[in-house]
Amino acid sequence: MSRRLCLLIAALVGAVLLSLMAGARWLDPLTVGQALWAPSPTDVDALLVRTTRLSRTLVALAVGAALGVAGGIMQTLTRNPLASPGLLGINAGALFAVVVLVILGGALPGWLANVGAFAGAALASLLVGWIAMRRPGESSPLRLILAGAALTALFQAFSQALLVIDQQGLDAVLFWLAGSVSGRPLADVWPLMLLALAALLACGPCLRPWNVLAAGEAVAIGAGVAVRRLQLVSIVLVVALAGSAVTMAGNIAFVGLIVPHVARRVSTPDHRHWLPVAALLGAILLLLADVAARTLILPGEVPIGVMTALVGAPVFMALVRRQGAAHG
């Protein structure tokens, strides 16, 4: 195990501990340890850690890792360094499904909102893939990007139109619009966490083929890689990762875009090295963003999507400038 990987794992452990400690009521590490391993039924701190902070910490960890890896897969699949999971319309599809369910049924139980959001994300991705097909079984990265952008705009327009018609539904979908890892009971999200974990593990057999695909489709075909099958598997993995992340936490901007770039910089171009690093960095970033979100304006809380946007927007502009200089 490399020294950098050990440092990242240590940083992740530190971020998890900080997430369990931070909030309107700060706790010391000893109190957190007692709350997790030897809780007292009458201990307020133990109740706080186990019922509130543990769930949001696990959600932030899972969502960050899933988005970091999903973004890396999208950038490899499209060979576009500015690609992110949102290109498949996942975020917009999930939001549209939730808006429709809220308007039709009012307040939703957690499991129904999760099912609807994931179904919307998956449906949007299927539509993008279908539209991007030049002919049966073949699609190009450019067509995938254009189809994703068009459907994202369409779903967003439908969502906004429905919310204008029924403004009472706006409060119910603010969670999905701004992004949040709070108020997500483990009983509602553990199936999504398992799905994200399964998708992360399923990336293992694809790491070597992705290395070849990154050099271009012609090179990959010449090397014996089943490119169309690999592309299909890649899209399914992105849908599972990003779909579960969006369902758990709503619209979290820029994590899937900037984390893969940082991972490649601190690691190597080999997917076997930088993609696990992207999972660690994504989890660390979202954990720290959540800590900042709940401590900056006590007793209030900033949406975590705002925090990631504050970090990600300058990085995104720097990436665009660098791409422009490289092609100029």
C-alpha positions in Angstrom: 0.0 0.0 0.0 1.5 3.4 -1.0 2.2 6.2 1.4 -0.4 8.5 -0.3 -3.1 5.9 0.0 -2.3 5.4 3.7 -2.5 9.2 4.2 -5.9 9.3 2.4 -7.3 6.5 4.5 -6.1 8.3 7.6 -7.7 11.5 6.4 -11.0 9.6 5.7 -11.0 8.2 9.3 -10.3 11.7 10.6 -13.1 13.2 8.5 -15.5 10.5 9.8 -14.6 11.3 13.4 -14.9 15.0 12.8 -18.3 14.5 11.2 -19.5 12.6 14.3 -18.1 15.3 16.6 -19.2 18.5 14.8 -22.5 20.3 15.1 -24.4 22.8 17.3 -23.2 20.6 20.2 -19.6 19.7 19.8 -18.5 16.4 21.3 -15.0 15.1 22.1 -13.6 11.9 20.6 -14.0 9.9 23.8 -17.7 10.8 24.0 -18.2 9.7 20.4 -16.4 6.4 21.1 -18.6 5.7 24.1 -21.7 6.6 22.2 -20.8 4.1 19.4 -19.5 1.2 21.5 -20.9 1.6 25.0 -24.0 3.8 24.8 -26.2 4.6 27.8 -29.9 4.6 27.2 -30.2 7.9 29.1 -27.1 9.6 27.6 -28.2 12.6 25.4 -24.9 12.6 23.6 -25.1 9.0 22.7 -28.6 9.5 21.4 -27.4 12.4 19.3 -24.6 10.5 17.8 -26.5 7.3 17.1 -29.8 8.7 15.8 -28.6 11.8 13.9 -24.9 12.1 13.2 -24.1 8.5 12.4 -26.7 8.4 9.6 -25.6 11.6 8.0 -22.0 10.6 8.3 -22.6 7.3 6.5 -24.7 9.0 3.9 -22.1 11.6 3.2 -19.4 8.9 3.0 -21.4 6.7 0.6 -22.6 9.6 -1.6 -19.1 11.2 -1.9 -17.5 7.9 -2.9 -20.2 7.0 -5.4 -20.1 10.4 -7.1 -16.3 10.5 -7.2 -16.2 7.1 -9.0 -19.2 7.8 -11.2 -17.6 11.0 -12.4 -14.4 9.2 -13.2 -16.2 6.5 -15.2 -18.1 9.2 -17.2 -14.9 11.0 -18.1 -13.4 7.8 -19.3 -16.5 6.8 -21.2 -16.9 10.1 -23.0 -13.2 10.9 -23.1 -14.2 14.3 -21.9 -12.4 15.8 -18.9 -15.4 18.0 -18.1 -18.0 15.2 -18.0 -19.9 14.3 -14.9 -22.7 11.9 -13.9 -25.3 14.7 -14.5 -24.6 14.4 -18.3 -26.8 11.3 -18.3 -29.7 13.3 -16.9 -29.6 11.4 -13.6 -30.1 14.5 -11.4 -32.8 16.0 -13.5 -34.7 12.7 -13.9 -34.7 12.0 -10.2 -35.9 15.5 -9.4 -38.7 15.3 -12.0 -39.9 12.0 -10.6 -40.0 13.4 -7.1 -41.9 16.5 -8.2 -44.5 14.4 -10.0 -44.9 12.2 -6.9 -45.2 15.1 -4.6 -47.8 16.9 -6.7 -49.8 13.7 -7.2 -49.6 12.4 -3.6 -48.5 15.2 -1.3 -46.0 14.2 1.5 -44.2 11.0 0.6 -42.9 8.3 2.9 -39.1 8.0 2.7 -39.1 4.6 0.8 -41.5 5.8 -1.9 -39.5 9.0 -2.5 -36.4 6.9 -2.8 -38.0 4.5 -5.2 -39.4 7.3 -7.3 -36.2 9.2 -7.5 -34.1 6.2 -8.4 -36.7 5.2 -11.1 -36.6 8.7 -12.5 -32.8 8.7 -12.6 -32.7 5.3 -14.3 -35.4 6.3 -16.9 -33.6 9.5 -17.8 -30.4 7.6 -18.3 -32.1 5.0 -20.5 -33.6 7.8 -22.6 -30.2 9.4 -23.0 -28.7 6.2 -24.2 -31.5 5.5 -26.6 -31.4 9.0 -28.1 -27.6 8.8 -28.4 -27.7 5.6 -30.6 -26.5 6.3 -34.1 -27.6 2.9 -35.1 -28.5 -0.2 -33.0 -25.7 -1.0 -30.6 -23.6 2.0 -31.3 -23.4 5.5 -29.7 -20.7 8.2 -29.7 -19.4 10.1 -26.7 -20.5 13.4 -28.4 -24.0 12.2 -29.1 -24.2 11.0 -25.5 -23.2 14.4 -24.1 -25.6 16.3 -26.4 -28.5 13.9 -25.7 -27.8 14.2 -21.9 -27.7 18.0 -22.1 -31.0 18.2 -24.0 -32.9 15.8 -21.8 -31.5 17.5 -18.6 -32.8 20.8 -19.8 -36.2 19.2 -20.7 -36.6 17.5 -17.3 -35.6 20.7 -15.5 -38.2 22.7 -17.5 -40.9 20.2 -16.7 -40.0 20.2 -13.0 -40.0 24.0 -12.9 -43.4 24.2 -14.7 -45.0 21.8 -12.3 -43.6 23.6 -9.3 -45.0 26.9 -10.7 -48.4 25.3 -11.1 -48.4 23.7 -7.6 -46.1 25.9 -5.4 -47.1 23.9 -2.3 -44.9 21.2 -3.6 -41.8 23.4 -3.6 -41.1 23.0 0.1 -41.3 19.2 -0.3 -38.6 19.1 -3.0 -36.2 21.7 -1.6 -34.2 18.8 -0.2 -33.6 17.5 -3.8 -32.9 20.9 -5.2 -30.2 22.1 -2.7 -28.8 18.7 -1.7 -28.6 17.5 1.9 -27.4 14.5 3.9 -29.4 15.3 7.0 -32.7 13.8 8.0 -32.0 10.5 6.2 -32.8 7.6 8.5 -30.7 4.5 8.0 -33.8 2.5 7.7 -34.7 4.4 4.5 -31.3 4.6 2.8 -29.5 1.3 3.7 -30.7 -0.4 0.5 -29.2 2.5 -1.5 -25.9 2.2 0.4 -25.7 -1.5 -0.4 -26.4 -0.7 -4.1 -23.6 1.9 -4.1 -21.2 -0.5 -2.4 -22.1 -3.3 -4.9 -21.5 -1.0 -7.8 -18.2 0.1 -6.4 -17.1 -3.5 -6.1 -18.4 -4.3 -9.6 -16.0 -1.7 -11.0 -13.0 -4.0 -10.2 -13.2 -6.2 -13.4 -13.5 -3.1 -15.5 -10.4 -1.2 -14.4 -8.0 -2.8 -16.9 -10.4 -2.4 -19.9 -11.0 1.2 -18.9 -7.3 1.8 -19.2 -7.4 0.6 -22.8 -10.7 2.5 -23.6 -9.1 5.7 -22.4 -6.7 5.5 -25.4 -9.6 5.4 -27.8 -12.2 3.0 -29.2 -10.0 1.9 -32.1 -7.1 1.0 -29.8 -9.5 -0.8 -27.4 -11.0 -2.8 -30.3 -7.6 -3.7 -31.5 -6.6 -4.9 -28.1 -9.6 -7.2 -28.0 -11.8 -5.2 -25.7 -15.6 -5.7 -26.2 -16.1 -1.9 -26.4 -19.9 -1.9 -26.8 -20.3 -4.2 -23.9 -17.9 -2.2 -21.8 -19.8 1.0 -22.6 -23.1 -0.6 -21.6 -21.6 -1.9 -18.3 -20.1 1.5 -17.6 -23.4 3.3 -18.1 -25.2 0.7 -15.8 -22.5 1.3 -13.1 -22.8 5.1 -13.4 -26.6 4.8 -13.1 -26.3 2.6 -10.0 -23.7 4.9 -8.4 -25.0 8.3 -9.3 -28.6 7.2 -9.0 -28.2 5.9 -5.5 -26.2 9.1 -4.5 -28.8 11.5 -5.9 -31.6 9.5 -4.3 -29.9 9.6 -0.9 -28.7 13.3 -1.0 -30.4 15.2 -3.8 -28.5 17.4 -6.2 -24.8 17.6 -5.1 -22.9 19.6 -7.6 -19.3 19.3 -8.8 -18.2 16.3 -6.7 -18.3 14.0 -9.7 -16.6 16.6 -11.9 -13.6 17.7 -9.8 -12.7 14.7 -7.7 -11.5 12.5 -10.6 -9.1 15.3 -11.7 -7.6 15.6 -8.2 -7.4 11.8 -8.0 -5.4 11.6 -11.2 -3.0 14.3 -10.0 -2.2 12.7 -6.7 -2.1 9.1 -8.2 -1.3 7.7 -11.6 -3.3 7.6 -14.9 -3.9 3.9 -14.2 -7.6 3.3 -13.3 -6.5 0.6 -10.9 -4.8 3.4 -8.9 -6.7 6.6 -9.3 -10.3 5.3 -9.3 -10.0 4.0 -5.7 -8.4 7.3 -4.8 -11.4 9.1 -6.3 -13.7 7.1 -4.0 -11.6 8.2 -1.0 -11.4 11.8 -2.0 -15.1 12.0 -2.8 -16.0 10.7 0.6 -13.5 13.1 2.3 -14.7 16.1 0.4 -18.4 15.5 1.1 -17.8 14.7 4.8 -15.8 18.0 5.2 -18.4 19.9 3.2 -21.1 18.6 5.5 -19.1 19.6 8.6 -18.8 23.1 7.2 -22.4 23.3 6.2 -23.7 22.6 9.7 -21.2 24.7 11.6 -20.8 27.9 9.6 -24.1 29.6 10.6 -25.1 28.0 13.8 -27.8 27.3 14.8 -28.8 27.2 11.1 -27.4 25.0 8.4 -26.1 25.7 4.8 -27.3 23.2 2.2 -24.3 20.9 1.4 -24.9 21.4 -2.3 -24.0 25.1 -1.8 -20.8 24.2 0.0 -19.7 21.8 -2.8 -20.6 24.5 -5.4 -18.4 27.1 -3.6 -15.5 24.7 -3.8 -16.3 23.2 -7.2 -17.1 26.3 -9.3 -13.6 27.9 -9.1 -12.0 24.5 -9.9 -14.4 24.0 -12.8 -13.5 27.4 -14.3 -9.8 26.6 -13.9 -10.4 23.3 -15.8 -12.2 25.1 -18.6 -9.4 27.6 -18.9 -6.8 24.8 -19.0 -8.8 22.9 -21.6 -9.1 26.1 -23.7 -5.4 26.7 -23.5 -4.6 23.1 -24.4 -6.7 23.4 -27.5 -5.8 26.9 -28.3 
